[in-house]
Amino acid sequence: MTTQQRSDAELAGQPAAYWTGVAYEALIAFTRARQLEKGYTQPQFWLLRNLSVNDISPDGEGMTVAELREAMKSYIRPEDDLAAESAALEERGWLRRDAEDRLWLTEEGEQARVDLSRNAPAIRAALHEGIDDADCVVALKVLGQLIRNAGGTAP
């Protein structure tokens, strides 16, 4: 399905679930490709964020891969292998593993998290090119209402 040659009335009749699914896949693929160009993966960034007391972690305590998987269950993708991704971060010296198999963020890992987070504005800018913030807000409000209408909880 494309928007080319479609009237507003035709677009209004399109299935929102189809469009949101296509949008999700395209946005994730774009984001992951930009991150890979910078030398890291989205799951690696999430691991750093979830272990940082300066970001998502409430206490900066170490976590097992299973605990991290549970913490990320609302956004991790089925193909994401946190064991392999965390091993890659250990090799870089960004994570360390203790005797109880818990992963901990190192000082180098915290600095990497800060450095990698600086890529987000450019990714956002590329994705939002040609879209006014006001239009984006309307689109997100509409998505939120669709979610609520479907019985879900909008973020």
Sine and cosine of phi, psi and omega as CSV:
sin_phi,cos_phi,sin_psi,cos_psi,sin_omega,cos_omega
0.00,0.00,0.70,-0.71,0.06,-1.00
-0.78,-0.62,0.31,-0.95,0.02,-1.00
-1.00,0.04,-0.14,0.99,0.00,-1.00
-0.90,0.44,0.74,-0.68,0.07,-1.00
0.93,0.36,0.19,0.98,0.00,-1.00
-0.98,-0.20,0.69,-0.72,0.06,-1.00
-0.98,0.21,0.24,-0.97,0.07,-1.00
-0.85,0.52,-0.63,0.77,0.01,-1.00
-0.89,0.45,-0.65,0.76,0.04,-1.00
-0.92,0.40,-0.67,0.74,0.03,-1.00
-0.89,0.46,-0.65,0.76,-0.01,-1.00
-0.88,0.48,-0.42,0.91,0.01,-1.00
-1.00,0.01,-0.03,1.00,-0.02,-1.00
-0.96,0.30,0.49,-0.87,0.02,-1.00
-0.95,0.30,0.88,-0.47,-0.02,-1.00
-0.87,0.49,-0.59,0.81,-0.02,-1.00
-0.88,0.48,-0.63,0.77,0.04,-1.00
-0.88,0.47,-0.78,0.63,-0.06,-1.00
-0.89,0.45,-0.66,0.75,0.00,-1.00
-0.93,0.37,-0.57,0.82,0.05,-1.00
-0.91,0.41,-0.71,0.71,0.03,-1.00
-0.89,0.45,-0.68,0.74,0.01,-1.00
-0.89,0.46,-0.71,0.70,0.00,-1.00
-0.84,0.54,-0.78,0.63,-0.02,-1.00
-0.88,0.47,-0.67,0.74,-0.02,-1.00
-0.92,0.39,-0.68,0.73,-0.02,-1.00
-0.92,0.39,-0.66,0.75,0.03,-1.00
-0.91,0.42,-0.70,0.71,-0.01,-1.00
-0.88,0.48,-0.69,0.72,0.01,-1.00
-0.88,0.47,-0.77,0.64,-0.03,-1.00
-0.86,0.50,-0.73,0.68,-0.03,-1.00
-0.91,0.42,-0.59,0.81,0.03,-1.00
-0.91,0.41,-0.67,0.75,0.02,-1.00
-0.91,0.41,-0.64,0.77,0.02,-1.00
-0.92,0.40,-0.66,0.75,0.02,-1.00
-0.88,0.47,-0.60,0.80,0.07,-1.00
-0.86,0.50,-0.47,0.88,0.00,-1.00
-1.00,-0.02,-0.02,1.00,0.12,-0.99
0.99,-0.11,0.31,0.95,0.04,-1.00
-0.54,-0.84,0.22,-0.98,0.01,-1.00
-0.94,-0.33,0.33,-0.94,0.05,-1.00
-0.87,0.49,-0.71,0.70,0.04,-1.00
-0.87,0.49,-0.57,0.82,0.06,-1.00
-0.89,0.45,-0.68,0.73,0.03,-1.00
-0.89,0.46,-0.67,0.75,0.04,-1.00
-0.89,0.46,-0.63,0.78,0.04,-1.00
-0.87,0.49,-0.74,0.67,0.01,-1.00
-0.86,0.51,-0.70,0.71,-0.02,-1.00
-0.90,0.44,-0.67,0.74,-0.04,-1.00
-0.95,0.32,-0.30,0.95,0.02,-1.00
-0.98,-0.20,-0.06,1.00,-0.04,-1.00
-1.00,-0.08,0.82,-0.57,0.08,-1.00
-0.91,0.40,-0.32,0.95,0.02,-1.00
-1.00,0.02,0.11,0.99,-0.02,-1.00
-0.67,-0.74,-0.95,-0.30,-0.12,-0.99
-1.00,0.07,-0.58,0.82,-0.07,-1.00
-0.90,0.44,0.78,-0.63,0.00,-1.00
-0.96,0.30,-0.41,0.91,-0.12,-0.99
-0.72,-0.69,-0.07,1.00,0.00,-1.00
0.96,0.29,0.17,0.98,0.00,-1.00
-0.96,0.27,0.45,-0.89,0.05,-1.00
-0.93,0.38,0.38,-0.93,0.00,-1.00
-0.64,-0.77,0.50,-0.87,0.11,-0.99
-0.98,0.20,0.24,-0.97,0.06,-1.00
-0.86,0.51,-0.65,0.76,0.01,-1.00
-0.89,0.46,-0.66,0.75,0.04,-1.00
-0.91,0.40,-0.62,0.78,0.05,-1.00
-0.91,0.41,-0.67,0.74,0.04,-1.00
-0.86,0.51,-0.68,0.74,0.02,-1.00
-0.91,0.42,-0.67,0.74,0.00,-1.00
-0.90,0.44,-0.48,0.88,-0.06,-1.00
-0.98,-0.20,0.17,0.99,-0.15,-0.99
-0.86,0.51,-0.42,0.91,-0.04,-1.00
-0.99,0.16,-0.20,0.98,-0.02,-1.00
-0.69,-0.72,-0.16,0.99,0.03,-1.00
-0.95,0.32,0.55,-0.83,0.00,-1.00
-0.99,-0.13,0.44,-0.90,-0.04,-1.00
-0.83,0.56,-0.55,0.83,-0.04,-1.00
-0.99,0.16,-0.12,0.99,-0.02,-1.00
-0.96,0.27,0.85,-0.53,-0.02,-1.00
-0.96,-0.26,1.00,-0.05,-0.07,-1.00
-0.91,0.41,-0.48,0.88,0.05,-1.00
-0.90,0.43,-0.73,0.69,0.01,-1.00
-0.93,0.37,-0.65,0.76,-0.01,-1.00
-0.91,0.42,-0.65,0.76,0.02,-1.00
-0.93,0.35,-0.58,0.82,0.05,-1.00
-0.89,0.46,-0.64,0.77,0.04,-1.00
-0.89,0.45,-0.61,0.79,0.02,-1.00
-0.95,0.31,-0.54,0.84,0.10,-1.00
-0.90,0.44,-0.68,0.74,0.01,-1.00
-0.88,0.48,-0.56,0.83,0.03,-1.00
-0.98,0.22,-0.23,0.97,-0.05,-1.00
1.00,0.10,0.26,0.97,-0.02,-1.00
-1.00,0.00,-0.36,0.93,0.09,-1.00
-0.76,-0.65,0.42,-0.91,0.16,-0.99
-0.75,-0.67,0.43,-0.90,-0.03,-1.00
-0.91,-0.42,0.72,-0.70,0.01,-1.00
-1.00,-0.08,-0.04,-1.00,-0.06,-1.00
-0.90,0.43,-0.39,0.92,0.03,-1.00
-1.00,-0.04,0.21,0.98,0.04,-1.00
0.93,0.37,0.41,0.91,0.06,-1.00
-1.00,-0.03,0.63,-0.78,0.03,-1.00
-1.00,-0.06,0.65,-0.76,-0.01,-1.00
-0.78,-0.63,0.61,-0.79,0.06,-1.00
-0.97,0.23,0.76,-0.65,0.07,-1.00
-1.00,0.02,0.17,-0.99,0.08,-1.00
-0.86,0.51,-0.65,0.76,0.04,-1.00
-0.90,0.44,-0.60,0.80,0.03,-1.00
-0.92,0.40,-0.64,0.77,0.05,-1.00
-0.90,0.44,-0.66,0.75,0.03,-1.00
-0.91,0.41,-0.62,0.78,0.05,-1.00
-0.89,0.45,-0.67,0.74,0.03,-1.00
-0.85,0.52,-0.71,0.70,0.02,-1.00
-0.88,0.47,-0.73,0.68,-0.02,-1.00
-0.89,0.45,-0.71,0.71,-0.04,-1.00
-0.92,0.39,-0.53,0.85,0.00,-1.00
-0.91,0.42,-0.33,0.94,0.02,-1.00
-0.95,0.32,-0.21,0.98,0.04,-1.00
-0.98,0.18,-0.37,0.93,-0.10,-1.00
-0.87,0.50,-0.68,0.73,-0.01,-1.00
-0.87,0.49,-0.60,0.80,0.01,-1.00
-0.94,0.35,-0.62,0.78,0.04,-1.00
-0.90,0.43,-0.72,0.69,0.03,-1.00
-0.87,0.50,-0.71,0.70,-0.02,-1.00
-0.87,0.50,-0.67,0.74,0.01,-1.00
-0.90,0.43,-0.67,0.74,0.00,-1.00
-0.94,0.35,-0.52,0.86,-0.05,-1.00
-1.00,-0.08,0.08,1.00,-0.01,-1.00
-0.83,0.55,0.77,-0.64,0.02,-1.00
0.98,0.19,0.12,0.99,0.00,-1.00
-0.88,-0.48,0.87,-0.50,0.08,-1.00
-0.92,0.39,0.55,-0.83,0.05,-1.00
-0.84,0.54,-0.61,0.79,0.00,-1.00
-0.89,0.46,-0.65,0.76,0.04,-1.00
-0.92,0.40,-0.61,0.79,0.03,-1.00
-0.90,0.44,-0.68,0.74,0.02,-1.00
-0.88,0.48,-0.69,0.72,0.03,-1.00
-0.87,0.49,-0.72,0.70,-0.01,-1.00
-0.87,0.50,-0.68,0.73,-0.01,-1.00
-0.93,0.36,-0.59,0.81,0.07,-1.00
-0.91,0.42,-0.65,0.76,0.04,-1.00
-0.90,0.44,-0.70,0.71,0.04,-1.00
-0.87,0.49,-0.66,0.75,0.04,-1.00
-0.87,0.49,-0.66,0.75,0.02,-1.00
-0.93,0.36,-0.63,0.77,0.07,-1.00
-0.86,0.51,-0.67,0.74,0.02,-1.00
-0.88,0.47,-0.75,0.66,0.01,-1.00
-0.89,0.45,-0.66,0.75,0.01,-1.00
-0.89,0.46,-0.48,0.88,0.02,-1.00
-1.00,0.08,0.04,1.00,0.03,-1.00
1.00,-0.01,0.11,0.99,0.00,-1.00
-1.00,-0.03,0.00,-1.00,0.05,-1.00
-0.92,-0.39,0.90,-0.43,0.01,-1.00
-0.95,0.30,0.61,-0.79,0.03,-1.00
-0.91,0.42,0.00,0.00,0.00,0.00
